Amino acid sequence: MQLLLASHLVEESGINCNGSFPSHLMSYINPYKIFFLKQIYETSYMILLSYNRTTLAGIKKWIPGAHFERARGTPAENRAYCSKDGDFAEWGCIPTTTGRPCKFGDVLNLAESGQIGAIKEAYPGVYLRYKATLLSSLVCNTTDLKNSCGVWLCGPPRSGKDYAVRQLNGVYMKMLNKWWDGYKNDDYVLISDIEPDHGKWLGYYLKIWCDMYAFNAEIKGGSMKIRPKKIFMTSNFKLEEVFTGEIYNAIAARCNIYDYSNGSDVVITRRMQPQPSDVFISALAANEDGLSFTPSISPPCAGEESVVPSIPEGSEDTTD
């Protein structure tokens, strides 16, 4: 892209080559941009030579009254041309596309880094056709945890359950359904206002989500493997009022429970310490051909997170 600017337009736009760029223009910048500014000999005009992948209609929103011309060549050639005099400014990583109109490499790189909004802006057609695939390409943390990660907070309305969780950084507000659309590798997940009617179907999913292992999160049209650090659940009901039987036992074993039902203090029940047994490993190894088991991983020491019926308020660590 080649841009011809009158000097007063340069001043009004705030463009310079000292490494800064006017904030009101940043929304028009895609993940990569390079430019240098040069005065045309003995005229009042400045020329801005720049490479920034966008549409002509979009670029005209930058500076009204400016003249634009389409850039030629590959991204690498445009970078070399714009930086040849040494006085230039540059943002982002240069696209990997060749001279052919191949954009899927750039789209995949953006999707893997979670920049879905940038894809929607620069490649709307690709976004509409392959939204589910792009979301599935997001590279998320899949490292297994040392212990289960469920946190159940119950108490009367307006007691600050959701408020407490929302003070954390990186919280994904999950809808009360099985879908994980919009999840972007967030550390924490909040599922709000769980009621007894939800217990009829939600228990199966919570057993998986609150365990220590990575799992396949369903999104519309696909799935992605993820492992958040904590799954926070808030309710006006106690855990045993929502779930019953073995479902309750399984979820209770995976959760630290913060119970404020009495309205005076928070009663905390710790989740169970994992004590994996090798009884099934031994049985499978003895009776099934071709199985190879990975070395066992020792569970964390009992002192890290022990089973305590109740703990006075304020003695819990700040990680839950």
C-alpha positions as a Markdown table, in Angstrom:
| # | Residue | x | y | z |
|---|---|---|---|---|
| 1 | Met | 0.0 | 0.0 | 0.0 |
| 2 | Gln | 1.4 | 3.4 | -1.0 |
| 3 | Leu | -0.2 | 6.5 | 0.6 |
| 4 | Leu | 0.3 | 10.1 | -0.5 |
| 5 | Leu | -0.4 | 12.6 | 2.2 |
| 6 | Ala | -0.4 | 16.4 | 2.4 |
| 7 | Ser | 1.7 | 17.6 | 5.3 |
| 8 | His | -1.3 | 18.8 | 7.3 |
| 9 | Leu | -2.8 | 15.4 | 7.0 |
| 10 | Val | 0.3 | 13.8 | 8.4 |
| 11 | Glu | 0.1 | 16.2 | 11.4 |
| 12 | Glu | -3.6 | 15.5 | 11.9 |
| 13 | Ser | -3.1 | 11.7 | 11.7 |
| 14 | Gly | -0.3 | 11.6 | 14.3 |
| 15 | Ile | 1.7 | 9.2 | 12.1 |
| 16 | Asn | 5.5 | 9.3 | 12.7 |
| 17 | Cys | 8.4 | 6.8 | 12.5 |
| 18 | Asn | 9.5 | 6.9 | 16.1 |
| 19 | Gly | 7.9 | 3.6 | 16.9 |
| 20 | Ser | 4.5 | 4.9 | 17.8 |
| 21 | Phe | 1.2 | 4.9 | 16.0 |
| 22 | Pro | -2.0 | 6.8 | 16.7 |
| 23 | Ser | -4.4 | 4.8 | 18.8 |
| 24 | His | -7.4 | 5.7 | 16.8 |
| 25 | Leu | -5.8 | 4.0 | 13.8 |
| 26 | Met | -4.9 | 0.8 | 15.6 |
| 27 | Ser | -8.2 | -0.9 | 14.9 |
| 28 | Tyr | -7.3 | -0.8 | 11.1 |
| 29 | Ile | -4.0 | -2.6 | 11.7 |
| 30 | Asn | -3.9 | -6.3 | 11.1 |
| 31 | Pro | -1.4 | -8.5 | 12.9 |
| 32 | Tyr | 1.5 | -7.2 | 10.7 |
| 33 | Lys | 2.4 | -3.7 | 9.6 |
| 34 | Ile | 5.5 | -1.8 | 8.4 |
| 35 | Phe | 5.8 | 1.8 | 7.1 |
| 36 | Phe | 8.2 | 4.6 | 6.6 |
| 37 | Leu | 7.4 | 8.3 | 6.0 |
| 38 | Lys | 9.3 | 10.5 | 3.5 |
| 39 | Gln | 8.9 | 14.0 | 2.2 |
| 40 | Ile | 8.6 | 14.5 | -1.5 |
| 41 | Tyr | 11.5 | 16.8 | -2.7 |
| 42 | Glu | 10.6 | 20.5 | -2.5 |
| 43 | Thr | 6.8 | 19.9 | -2.0 |
| 44 | Ser | 4.4 | 20.0 | 0.9 |
| 45 | Tyr | 3.6 | 16.4 | 0.5 |
| 46 | Met | 4.8 | 13.4 | 2.5 |
| 47 | Ile | 4.7 | 9.8 | 1.1 |
| 48 | Leu | 3.9 | 6.9 | 3.4 |
| 49 | Leu | 5.1 | 3.6 | 2.0 |
| 50 | Ser | 3.5 | 0.8 | 4.0 |
| 51 | Tyr | 2.5 | -2.8 | 3.9 |
| 52 | Asn | -0.6 | -3.7 | 5.8 |
| 53 | Arg | -3.0 | -6.4 | 4.5 |
| 54 | Thr | -6.5 | -4.9 | 4.3 |
| 55 | Thr | -9.2 | -3.9 | 1.9 |
| 56 | Leu | -9.2 | -0.5 | 0.0 |
| 57 | Ala | -12.5 | 0.4 | 1.6 |
| 58 | Gly | -11.1 | -0.3 | 5.1 |
| 59 | Ile | -7.8 | 1.6 | 4.5 |
| 60 | Lys | -9.7 | 4.7 | 3.4 |
| 61 | Lys | -11.1 | 5.0 | 6.9 |
| 62 | Trp | -7.6 | 5.8 | 8.1 |
| 63 | Ile | -7.2 | 9.3 | 6.8 |
| 64 | Pro | -10.0 | 11.0 | 4.8 |
| 65 | Gly | -8.6 | 12.8 | 1.7 |
| 66 | Ala | -5.5 | 10.7 | 1.3 |
| 67 | His | -4.7 | 8.9 | -1.9 |
| 68 | Phe | -4.0 | 5.1 | -1.8 |
| 69 | Glu | -2.4 | 2.7 | -4.2 |
| 70 | Arg | -2.2 | -1.1 | -4.0 |
| 71 | Ala | 1.1 | -2.6 | -3.0 |
| 72 | Arg | 2.7 | -5.2 | -5.3 |
| 73 | Gly | 4.8 | -8.3 | -4.6 |
| 74 | Thr | 5.0 | -10.6 | -1.6 |
| 75 | Pro | 5.0 | -9.7 | 2.1 |
| 76 | Ala | 8.7 | -10.2 | 2.3 |
| 77 | Glu | 9.3 | -8.0 | -0.8 |
| 78 | Asn | 7.1 | -5.2 | 0.6 |
| 79 | Arg | 9.0 | -5.4 | 4.0 |
| 80 | Ala | 12.3 | -5.1 | 2.2 |
| 81 | Tyr | 11.2 | -2.1 | 0.2 |
| 82 | Cys | 9.7 | -0.3 | 3.2 |
| 83 | Ser | 12.7 | -0.8 | 5.4 |
| 84 | Lys | 15.5 | -0.1 | 2.9 |
| 85 | Asp | 16.2 | 3.4 | 4.1 |
| 86 | Gly | 16.5 | 2.2 | 7.7 |
| 87 | Asp | 14.0 | 4.8 | 9.1 |
| 88 | Phe | 10.8 | 2.7 | 9.6 |
| 89 | Ala | 8.4 | 1.4 | 12.2 |
| 90 | Glu | 7.1 | -2.2 | 12.3 |
| 91 | Trp | 4.5 | -4.2 | 14.3 |
| 92 | Gly | 3.8 | -7.9 | 14.5 |
| 93 | Cys | 5.2 | -10.9 | 12.6 |
| 94 | Ile | 5.4 | -10.8 | 8.8 |
| 95 | Pro | 2.9 | -13.1 | 7.1 |
| 96 | Thr | 4.3 | -16.4 | 5.7 |
| 97 | Thr | 2.2 | -16.3 | 2.4 |
| 98 | Thr | 3.9 | -16.5 | -0.9 |
| 99 | Gly | 3.1 | -14.6 | -4.1 |
| 100 | Arg | 0.2 | -16.9 | -4.7 |
| 101 | Pro | -3.1 | -16.0 | -3.0 |
| 102 | Cys | -2.7 | -18.6 | -0.2 |
| 103 | Lys | -3.9 | -17.3 | 3.1 |
| 104 | Phe | -4.6 | -20.4 | 5.1 |
| 105 | Gly | -1.1 | -20.5 | 6.7 |
| 106 | Asp | -1.7 | -17.0 | 8.2 |
| 107 | Val | -5.2 | -17.9 | 9.3 |
| 108 | Leu | -4.0 | -21.1 | 11.0 |
| 109 | Asn | -1.2 | -19.1 | 12.8 |
| 110 | Leu | -3.8 | -16.6 | 14.0 |
| 111 | Ala | -6.2 | -19.3 | 15.1 |
| 112 | Glu | -3.5 | -21.2 | 17.1 |
| 113 | Ser | -2.6 | -18.1 | 19.0 |
| 114 | Gly | -6.3 | -17.3 | 19.8 |
| 115 | Gln | -6.6 | -14.2 | 17.5 |
| 116 | Ile | -10.0 | -15.2 | 16.2 |
| 117 | Gly | -11.1 | -11.6 | 16.1 |
| 118 | Ala | -8.2 | -10.8 | 13.7 |
| 119 | Ile | -9.3 | -13.6 | 11.4 |
| 120 | Lys | -12.9 | -12.3 | 11.4 |
| 121 | Glu | -11.6 | -8.8 | 10.5 |
| 122 | Ala | -9.1 | -9.8 | 7.8 |
| 123 | Tyr | -10.7 | -12.9 | 6.4 |
| 124 | Pro | -14.4 | -12.8 | 7.0 |
| 125 | Gly | -15.2 | -15.4 | 4.3 |
| 126 | Val | -12.8 | -17.9 | 5.9 |
| 127 | Tyr | -14.2 | -17.1 | 9.3 |
| 128 | Leu | -17.8 | -17.7 | 8.2 |
| 129 | Arg | -17.0 | -21.0 | 6.5 |
| 130 | Tyr | -14.5 | -22.5 | 9.0 |
| 131 | Lys | -15.5 | -21.0 | 12.3 |
| 132 | Ala | -15.7 | -24.3 | 14.1 |
| 133 | Thr | -12.4 | -25.5 | 12.6 |
| 134 | Leu | -10.6 | -22.3 | 13.6 |
| 135 | Leu | -11.9 | -22.6 | 17.2 |
| 136 | Ser | -10.7 | -26.2 | 17.3 |
| 137 | Ser | -7.2 | -25.1 | 16.2 |
| 138 | Leu | -6.7 | -22.9 | 19.3 |
| 139 | Val | -3.6 | -24.3 | 21.1 |
| 140 | Cys | -4.8 | -24.7 | 24.7 |
| 141 | Asn | -3.1 | -25.9 | 27.9 |
| 142 | Thr | -3.6 | -29.7 | 28.1 |
| 143 | Thr | -1.2 | -30.5 | 31.0 |
| 144 | Asp | -2.9 | -32.7 | 33.6 |
| 145 | Leu | -3.2 | -31.2 | 37.0 |
| 146 | Lys | -1.9 | -32.7 | 40.3 |
| 147 | Asn | -5.4 | -33.0 | 41.7 |
| 148 | Ser | -9.0 | -32.5 | 40.8 |
| 149 | Cys | -10.0 | -28.8 | 40.4 |
| 150 | Gly | -13.7 | -28.4 | 41.2 |
| 151 | Val | -14.7 | -25.5 | 43.6 |
| 152 | Trp | -18.4 | -25.4 | 44.8 |
| 153 | Leu | -19.6 | -22.2 | 46.4 |
| 154 | Cys | -23.1 | -22.2 | 47.9 |
| 155 | Gly | -25.0 | -19.8 | 50.0 |
| 156 | Pro | -28.0 | -17.4 | 49.9 |
| 157 | Pro | -28.6 | -15.0 | 47.1 |
| 158 | Arg | -26.4 | -11.8 | 47.1 |
| 159 | Ser | -23.8 | -13.4 | 49.4 |
| 160 | Gly | -20.9 | -12.6 | 46.9 |
| 161 | Lys | -20.3 | -16.0 | 45.4 |
| 162 | Asp | -19.9 | -14.9 | 41.8 |
| 163 | Tyr | -18.4 | -11.6 | 42.8 |
| 164 | Ala | -15.5 | -13.4 | 44.5 |
| 165 | Val | -14.7 | -15.5 | 41.4 |
| 166 | Arg | -15.0 | -12.6 | 39.0 |
| 167 | Gln | -12.2 | -10.8 | 40.9 |
| 168 | Leu | -9.8 | -13.3 | 39.4 |
| 169 | Asn | -8.0 | -12.7 | 36.1 |
| 170 | Gly | -8.7 | -14.9 | 33.2 |
| 171 | Val | -12.2 | -16.2 | 34.0 |
| 172 | Tyr | -14.3 | -17.9 | 31.3 |
| 173 | Met | -18.0 | -17.3 | 32.0 |
| 174 | Lys | -19.5 | -20.6 | 31.0 |
| 175 | Met | -23.1 | -21.0 | 30.1 |
| 176 | Leu | -25.1 | -23.8 | 31.8 |
| 177 | Asn | -24.8 | -26.2 | 28.9 |
| 178 | Lys | -22.3 | -28.6 | 27.4 |
| 179 | Trp | -20.8 | -26.1 | 24.9 |
| 180 | Trp | -17.4 | -24.4 | 25.3 |
| 181 | Asp | -17.7 | -21.8 | 22.5 |
| 182 | Gly | -15.7 | -18.7 | 23.3 |
| 183 | Tyr | -13.2 | -20.4 | 25.5 |
| 184 | Lys | -9.7 | -19.1 | 24.9 |
| 185 | Asn | -7.4 | -21.0 | 27.1 |
| 186 | Asp | -8.7 | -19.2 | 30.2 |
| 187 | Asp | -7.2 | -20.4 | 33.6 |
| 188 | Tyr | -10.5 | -20.3 | 35.4 |
| 189 | Val | -14.1 | -21.3 | 34.5 |
| 190 | Leu | -17.2 | -20.0 | 36.3 |
| 191 | Ile | -20.6 | -21.9 | 36.0 |
| 192 | Ser | -23.2 | -19.8 | 37.8 |
| 193 | Asp | -26.6 | -20.5 | 39.5 |
| 194 | Ile | -26.7 | -24.3 | 39.4 |
| 195 | Glu | -30.1 | -25.6 | 40.5 |
| 196 | Pro | -31.5 | -29.1 | 41.4 |
| 197 | Asp | -33.1 | -29.5 | 38.0 |
| 198 | His | -29.6 | -29.2 | 36.4 |
| 199 | Gly | -28.4 | -32.2 | 38.4 |
| 200 | Lys | -30.3 | -34.5 | 36.1 |
| 201 | Trp | -27.8 | -34.0 | 33.3 |
| 202 | Leu | -25.0 | -31.8 | 34.5 |
| 203 | Gly | -23.3 | -34.4 | 36.8 |
| 204 | Tyr | -21.9 | -36.4 | 33.9 |
| 205 | Tyr | -20.0 | -33.4 | 32.6 |
| 206 | Leu | -18.8 | -32.1 | 35.9 |
| 207 | Lys | -17.2 | -35.4 | 36.7 |
| 208 | Ile | -15.1 | -34.9 | 33.6 |
| 209 | Trp | -14.5 | -31.2 | 33.8 |
| 210 | Cys | -13.5 | -31.1 | 37.5 |
| 211 | Asp | -11.1 | -34.1 | 37.3 |
| 212 | Met | -7.4 | -33.6 | 36.9 |
| 213 | Tyr | -7.1 | -34.7 | 33.3 |
| 214 | Ala | -7.4 | -32.8 | 30.0 |
| 215 | Phe | -10.7 | -33.3 | 28.2 |
| 216 | Asn | -12.3 | -32.7 | 24.8 |
| 217 | Ala | -14.5 | -29.6 | 25.1 |
| 218 | Glu | -17.4 | -29.6 | 22.7 |
| 219 | Ile | -17.9 | -26.5 | 20.5 |
| 220 | Lys | -20.5 | -26.1 | 17.8 |
| 221 | Gly | -19.3 | -28.2 | 14.9 |
| 222 | Gly | -16.1 | -29.5 | 16.6 |
| 223 | Ser | -14.1 | -29.9 | 19.8 |
| 224 | Met | -10.8 | -28.8 | 21.4 |
| 225 | Lys | -8.7 | -30.4 | 24.1 |
| 226 | Ile | -8.4 | -28.2 | 27.1 |
| 227 | Arg | -7.4 | -28.3 | 30.8 |
| 228 | Pro | -8.5 | -25.2 | 32.9 |
| 229 | Lys | -6.9 | -24.9 | 36.3 |
| 230 | Lys | -10.1 | -24.4 | 38.3 |
| 231 | Ile | -13.8 | -25.0 | 37.7 |
| 232 | Phe | -15.8 | -22.7 | 39.9 |
| 233 | Met | -19.5 | -23.5 | 40.4 |
| 234 | Thr | -21.9 | -21.3 | 42.3 |
| 235 | Ser | -25.4 | -22.2 | 43.7 |
| 236 | Asn | -28.0 | -21.3 | 46.2 |
| 237 | Phe | -28.2 | -25.0 | 47.0 |
| 238 | Lys | -25.8 | -27.4 | 48.7 |
| 239 | Leu | -24.1 | -30.0 | 46.6 |
| 240 | Glu | -26.2 | -32.8 | 48.0 |
| 241 | Glu | -29.4 | -30.9 | 47.2 |
| 242 | Val | -28.4 | -30.9 | 43.5 |
| 243 | Phe | -26.8 | -34.3 | 43.0 |
| 244 | Thr | -27.5 | -37.7 | 44.6 |
| 245 | Gly | -26.1 | -41.2 | 44.9 |
| 246 | Glu | -22.8 | -42.0 | 43.1 |
| 247 | Ile | -22.9 | -38.9 | 41.0 |
| 248 | Tyr | -22.8 | -36.8 | 44.2 |
| 249 | Asn | -20.0 | -38.9 | 45.7 |
| 250 | Ala | -17.9 | -38.5 | 42.5 |
| 251 | Ile | -18.4 | -34.7 | 42.3 |
| 252 | Ala | -17.8 | -34.2 | 46.0 |
| 253 | Ala | -14.5 | -36.1 | 45.7 |
| 254 | Arg | -13.5 | -33.6 | 43.0 |
| 255 | Cys | -14.5 | -30.4 | 44.7 |
| 256 | Asn | -13.5 | -28.1 | 47.5 |
| 257 | Ile | -16.9 | -27.1 | 49.0 |
| 258 | Tyr | -17.4 | -23.6 | 50.4 |
| 259 | Asp | -20.8 | -23.6 | 52.3 |
| 260 | Tyr | -22.3 | -20.4 | 53.5 |
| 261 | Ser | -25.8 | -21.7 | 54.0 |
| 262 | Asn | -25.9 | -20.8 | 57.6 |
| 263 | Gly | -25.2 | -17.1 | 56.8 |
| 264 | Ser | -22.7 | -16.7 | 59.6 |
| 265 | Asp | -19.5 | -18.4 | 58.5 |
| 266 | Val | -18.1 | -20.4 | 55.5 |
| 267 | Val | -17.7 | -24.1 | 56.2 |
| 268 | Ile | -15.0 | -25.6 | 54.0 |
| 269 | Thr | -14.8 | -29.2 | 53.0 |
| 270 | Arg | -11.7 | -30.3 | 51.2 |
| 271 | Arg | -11.7 | -32.5 | 48.1 |
| 272 | Met | -10.4 | -36.0 | 48.4 |
| 273 | Gln | -6.7 | -36.7 | 47.9 |
| 274 | Pro | -6.2 | -38.9 | 44.8 |
| 275 | Gln | -5.1 | -42.4 | 45.7 |
| 276 | Pro | -4.9 | -44.3 | 42.4 |
| 277 | Ser | -5.0 | -48.0 | 42.5 |
| 278 | Asp | -3.2 | -50.3 | 40.1 |
| 279 | Val | -5.8 | -53.1 | 40.4 |
| 280 | Phe | -7.1 | -52.5 | 36.9 |
| 281 | Ile | -3.6 | -52.1 | 35.5 |
| 282 | Ser | -2.6 | -55.5 | 36.8 |
| 283 | Ala | -5.8 | -57.1 | 35.5 |
| 284 | Leu | -5.5 | -55.6 | 32.0 |
| 285 | Ala | -1.8 | -56.4 | 31.7 |
| 286 | Ala | -2.5 | -60.0 | 32.6 |
| 287 | Asn | -5.4 | -60.5 | 30.3 |
| 288 | Glu | -5.1 | -58.1 | 27.3 |
| 289 | Asp | -2.5 | -58.4 | 24.6 |
| 290 | Gly | -0.4 | -55.6 | 23.2 |
| 291 | Leu | -0.9 | -53.1 | 26.1 |
| 292 | Ser | 1.9 | -50.8 | 27.2 |
| 293 | Phe | 1.3 | -48.6 | 30.3 |
| 294 | Thr | 3.2 | -45.4 | 31.0 |
| 295 | Pro | 5.1 | -45.2 | 34.3 |
| 296 | Ser | 2.8 | -44.2 | 37.2 |
| 297 | Ile | 2.7 | -40.6 | 38.4 |
| 298 | Ser | 2.9 | -40.3 | 42.2 |
| 299 | Pro | 0.1 | -38.2 | 43.6 |
| 300 | Pro | 1.0 | -35.0 | 45.5 |
| 301 | Cys | 1.9 | -35.4 | 49.1 |
| 302 | Ala | -1.0 | -35.4 | 51.6 |
| 303 | Gly | 0.2 | -32.2 | 53.1 |
| 304 | Glu | -0.5 | -30.3 | 49.9 |
| 305 | Glu | -4.3 | -30.8 | 50.0 |
| 306 | Ser | -5.7 | -33.0 | 52.7 |
| 307 | Val | -9.3 | -34.0 | 53.6 |
| 308 | Val | -10.6 | -31.7 | 56.3 |
| 309 | Pro | -14.3 | -31.6 | 57.3 |
| 310 | Ser | -14.4 | -27.9 | 58.0 |
| 311 | Ile | -11.9 | -25.1 | 58.4 |
| 312 | Pro | -12.5 | -21.7 | 60.1 |
| 313 | Glu | -13.1 | -18.9 | 57.6 |
| 314 | Gly | -9.9 | -17.2 | 56.5 |
| 315 | Ser | -7.6 | -20.1 | 56.8 |
| 316 | Glu | -8.0 | -21.3 | 53.2 |
| 317 | Asp | -5.2 | -20.5 | 50.8 |
| 318 | Thr | -5.9 | -17.9 | 48.1 |
| 319 | Thr | -5.6 | -20.2 | 45.1 |
| 320 | Asp | -9.2 | -21.5 | 45.4 |
